[in-house]
Amino acid sequence: MDGDVVSALVIVRPAAGGTLQDEAITATNVEALQPHEEELSRARAFFENAGFSVTAAVGPSFAITASADLFEQVFGARPDPELDLNRLPEQIRGVVDAVTLSRPPDFGPTNP
């Protein structure tokens, strides 16, 4: 595995339960879909302690960045558009809704 740097978005479950995948976020429901601050902090701390660079939270999400090798070590697979959460500790799986990678654009130097 190479040492390419990878970034992903971690989405934390809403405090009200369910997942953000259950409904669209609108101005009407945005507050209800926010996570508990403690759970957001716990998820951020887990990834930071695992060796990821972690950004400040924006709403229910934050970004993580690390080598592809670290992603493989933590998630048990090479980085993919949506990472499998089953390798995460149970207390983190319970608060994290998804970890997703951005797909590269369909244009530019890597995709003529």
Beta strands, then each sheet from edge to edge (+ up, - down):
strand 1: 5-12
strand 2: 53-54
strand 3: 61-67
strand 4: 96-100
sheet 1: 2+ 3- 1+ 4-
end
